[in-house]
């Protein structure tokens, strides 16, 4: 089976050696094996080497003076090495890398498929300087995850000529998914669909609290193979499971940079679940949660109505959001510009359609319509102003048009799509009407 695993990447990367029709046919055959469970798709050295080569090429274009990239972020450690340890990762201009691991080096050796000389057991940075020297030249760091204290410690052990920032390079690199990444994203998407469309409705019962529903949803997530963590790039996004709200709790103002709201457990845990709010007949139930398998996330939202038909204002707002999602999905093609998509959609909406669109009210609106997903729930690209780099095939985005309805709750949908030449391919089931339970 090993040759089949490697051939997946070879077929994908070797356009110049295979005619397109043969490449497509072979990819379909292999995908059939994957979906039937005949092949356990694993992270390979070939995949990691390709990621690093793409990173070096992108750095050479955007930051031509760079010599060394230094990574502190756990997710980036995993992306480039296949393991996530207490350590520090260096990628050098010549394409080589060194992962200095404090704890656990034994686990890193088990999980990381890279060459043995790419890993180094360290007690301090002195072990790295003894192995590779202290001169790093022009250094680029992750400005959003490298603290001032960490940078000071680095500068005490290593010699920097200059310091630059590479955050946008990394997020751009990670935005285009490999066949391996798409494989796990699709698995997450299907499990996510089952969770929201099949499991959640069966959990709803009169008198239960938001907290009880959140706990029961969490249990179902684990049964489906959830990895247990929904990661965010956004700083201090302390979300327990997602935004789960009954009625007007779903339009309660929140610090979270998303269109929905949540009252949560109180001021100390605003993005958790309310233990006092009980579900009654005629209540809207808003469920917006991320799911993840083997590192890769999908994002999905569904609105339910418990024990009654939804009010006409809610139905109208919800179907408007469904239509916007369809219009967005049609434009997820290689070459489309996210900022242009955003501007076109927003400029096409009437004043009444814009009222409370993408927010719990007009004071708490967000300025995007969709966002990338991957190893974090909030990645590049973003369907928003300022994102002018064209979409590429195999980018993955969540499209989430939503609209607050006064005195009722949050309407709207969210689903995860893959960018293809034929528009967005939905992998989480697609936007649905309000489900009456």
N, C-alpha and C positions, 0 to 999 in steps of 0.2 A: 504493500500500500504506500510505502514511502515515495516511490517514484511518482505516484498519482498526486500526492500532496505537492511535490516540487513542480510537477507539470502544470498545476493550476497557475502558479506565478509565471512559469516560463511561457505558457500560451498567452497570458495577459500582457507580458512585457515584450514579447518578441513579434511585434507586428510586421517587422521587416522580413521575417523568416517564414511566416505563415500567411497565405491569402486570407482575406477577411472572412469569407464564407466558411472556410475550414476552422478558423479560430473560433468563430461563433458556435459552430456545431460541436467542437470539442468542449468548449466551455459549458454548453447546455448539458452534454453528457455527464461531465464531471459534477455539475451542479445537481443533477438528478441523484448521483451517488451521495452527495452531501446531504440532501434533503431527506433521503431515506435512512440516513444514519450509518451507511456503509463506510464512510470515511470520517474520522474524527479530525477536524481541521485544527492543526496546531500551529503555534507561532514558530517560525523557522529562522535560522541564521540568514538565509537568503532574504527573507522579508525585512529583517532588521538592517542588514547591509544596504538594501534598497532605500529604506527610510533615511539612513544616514547620508547616503550619496545624494538624495534629493535635497536634504538639508544643506549640505555643503554647496551644492549648485545654487540654491536660492540665496544663501549667504553671500556667495561670490557676486551675485547680481545686485543684491540690495545693500550689502555692507562690504564693499570690495577691499577695505583695509583690515578686515578681521584676521586674527590669528588663532584665538582660542575661544570656544563657547563654554560657559560654565553653567551647569544646571543644578538648581536646588529643589525644584518642584517635583513632588513624588510622581505625578501623572506623566511628566516628561521623562523621568527615569524609566517608568514602565514602557512608554512608547518606544524608547530607543534601546532598551536592554531586555525587556520581557520580565523584569522583576522590579520590586518596589521596596527598597531597603533604606535604612538610615545611612546615608552616604552622600557622595557628590560625584557628578558626572562631568567629564571633560570630553568635548569633541574638538579635534584639531583640524587645521586647514587642509592637511594632507589626507583627511578622511578617516584617520584612526581615532580610537576613543579609549578612555580609561574610566572605569567605574570604581571609585574608592569606596569600600563598604566597611562601615563600623559594625553593624549588626543587622541581619545575620549573614555573615559571609558564607556559611554552610548552605543556607537556603538560597542565596544568590547563585551559587554554583549549580544547584539542582534545577533552578528555574530559567537561568539565562543561557540561551543557546549560542552565544557568541564564543569566540576563541578564548581559551583560558587566560591568555595574557591581557585580555581586555578587563579582567577583574583583578582588584588588588585589595587585600585585607589591610585595613588601616586602624590605628589607634588615634592618630592625629594627622594633620596635614603634612607633618614632617616626613611621614612615610611616603607621601606622594612626591615631595621634592627630592627625596633620596632616590626615588625610582625614575622620575622623568625630569627633574630639575625644577627650579623656581621661576624661570623666565617664561611668562605666558604671552608676551607681546601685547597686541591690542586685544583686549578682552571684551566679550559681549555677555551680558547677564540677562536674566528674567527680572525686569524692574518691578513687576507686580507681585512676585513671590520671593524675591531676595530681600531680606530685611537689612536695615542699615547695620545692625550688629553683625549679621553674617558677612556682609561685605567688608566690614572693618577687620574681621578675623582673617578673611581671605588675603587682604592686603598686608597683613602682618607676616604671612607665610610665603606669599608669591609676589613676583615683581610684575606690575602692570605698566605698560606704556600709556594706555588710555582705557577708558571704560565706556562702552556703548550698550544699547538696549536692543534685544532681539525678539521681543514679545510678539510683534505682528508677523515676523518670519515664521515662528513656531506655529502660530494659530493658522496661518495660511497653509503651511505644510500639512498640518493635521486635518485640514478641511476636506481634502481629497482622499477618499477611502480606497484602500486596496481590496482585492477579492477576499482576503482573510477578514478584514474589518467589516466588509459588507455581509459576509456570512454570519457573523455574530450579531450584527445590527438587525438583520432579517429575523434571526431567531428571537431576539428581544422583541421586535415588532409584533410577531405572531403571538408570543406569550402575553404581550401587553394587550393585544386585541381580545384574547380570551379572558383576561382579567376584567377588563372594563365592560365588555359586551355580554359576557356569560356569567362571571362570578359575582360582580358587584350587585346586579339587580336582585340576586337571590339572598343577599345579605340584609337588604333594607326591611325594617320592621318598625311599626309604630312604637314610639316611646324610647327608642335607643338614642344615645347621645352621639354627637360628632366624634367624641373620643372613642366610644365603643366601635363605631363604624371604622374609624381609622385603624384600630387594633385588629379588627377582623379582616380588613383589606390587607394589612401587613402580613397576616398569617397566610392568606391566599397567595400573596406575592412569593413568599418563601416556598410554598408548595409547588409553584410554577417554575422555580429555579432562579429567583431573584438573587442578585449578588449581595444584597444587604446594605448597599451604600449608593445614594444618588449624588454624584459629585457635581459641584458648580465651580466655574472659574470666578464668578462674582464673589468678591470679598465678603466674608461673614454671612453667607447665605445659609443660615441655620434652619433647614427645613426638615421636619421629622419624616414625613412621607410625601407630602404634597399639599396642595390647597384643597381641602375638603370642607365644604360649608353647607349648612341648611339655610334656605331662605335668604334673608338679608345679611346673614353672616358672610355670604359670598361676595358682598359688595361693601364690606367693612374696610376702611382704608388700611393699607399695609405699606411697610417700608420696602417690601420685596419689589424688584424691578420687573414686574409683570402686570398684565392688564387686570387680573382677578384680584379679589380681596380675601381677607381671612381675619376673623376676630381672634382665633387661636385660644390659648389657655390664659391669656392675660398679657400684661405689659412685659413680663420677664420671658415669655415664650410666645410671641405674636404669630409665629408661623407653625404652631402646633395645632391642636384641635380643642374645641370648646367642650368641656365635660358637663356643662350645665344645659346646653341647648339640646332639646329633645325633638325627635322627628315626629311630626304630626301630619294628618291628611291635608293635602293641599300645599305641602311644602315643596319647594324646589330643592334638589340635591345637586350640588356642583362638585365634580370630582376631576381634579387636574393633578395628575401624578406622572412622574418619570419612572421608567423601568430600565433595568440594565442586566445584561448577562455577559460574563467574562470581560467586563470592562466597558462594554459598548451600550450606550443609552438610546432609548426612544422616548418620545414625549407625546402624551395623548390626554384629551379632555372630553368628558361626556356630561351632559345635563340630563337629569332624571326629574320626573314629577311623581310625587308619592300620593297615591290614592285619589287623584283628581285629574281632570284635563287641564293642561296649561292655559293660563290667560292669553287672550289674543295678542296683547302687547309683547308678551314673552315669545310667543310663536313667531311673530313678525320679526322681532330682533334676531332670533335664533336662525331663521331661514335666510335672513340677510347675511349673517356671518357665514353660513354654509355656502352661499353664492360667492362671497368674496374669496373664501378658501379655494373654490373651484377655479376662479379666475387666476388666483396666485399660482395654483398647481400647474395650470396650462403653460405658464411662463417659465417654469423651472427647466430651461434648456441650456446647454452649453453656449456660452457667448452672451447670454442675457445679463444685464447689469442690475444688481440688486437695488441701487439707489433709483434707477429709472423705473423699475417695477413698483417700488414704493410710491414714487411721485405720481405715476400714472394712476394707480389705484386710488390714492388719497384725493387727487384732483378730480376724479370721476364721481365722487360721492356728493350727495346733496347735503344741505345744512342739517336736515333732520336725521340723515344717516350718520353724519359725523357726531351728532349729539351723544355723548357718553361712549363713543366708539373707542375701543382699546383702553378702557378704564372703568373703574367703579363709578366715577363721575367725571366731569370735565376738568376738575382740579388734579386728578390723579391719573392722567392718561400717559401711556408710554408711546414712544416715537419709533416703533418698529411693528412689523406685521409677521415676522418669522425670524428664526434663529437657527444656526447650525447646531447639530448634536453629534456626539462622538464619545470620547473618553470623559468629557464633561457634558452636562446637560445644556450648557450655554456656550456654544463655540462659534467660530466663523463658518460661513459668512452670515451676515444679518441683513434681512430685508428692511433697509432703513436708509435715510440720507447719509451720504459720506462713504458708503460702501460701493466704490466705483470699479473694483476689479471684477471682470466678468465671471459668471458661474462656470464651473468645469464639470464634466461628466463624473458621476460617482461622488459628488458632494451630497451630504445628507442634511436636510433642514426640517424643522418643525414649523408648520404654518398655523398660527393661532389667532384668527380674528375673533374678537369677543366684544360684548357690549353690555354695559350695566343697564338694568331695567329698574327704575325707582320703585321702592316698596315691595319688590319681588325677589330680585337676585341677579346673578350673572348669566347671561345667555352667551352662546358661542361654542366653537369647536376648536380642536387642535389635533393634528395628526402629523406623522413623520413621513417624509418623502425622499426619494433618491432622485437626483438630477439625471435625466436621460435625454437623448436626442428627440424623444417623443413627448417631452414634458415630464412633470413629476410623477414618479411611480410610488403610490401610497403603500406602506408596509405595515400600517396599524389599523387597517379596516376602513378608513375614510369617514368623513363627517356624516353624522346621522341626525335625524330629527330628534326632538326631545322624547325620551323613552318614558312611557307611563308605566309605573310599577304599582 
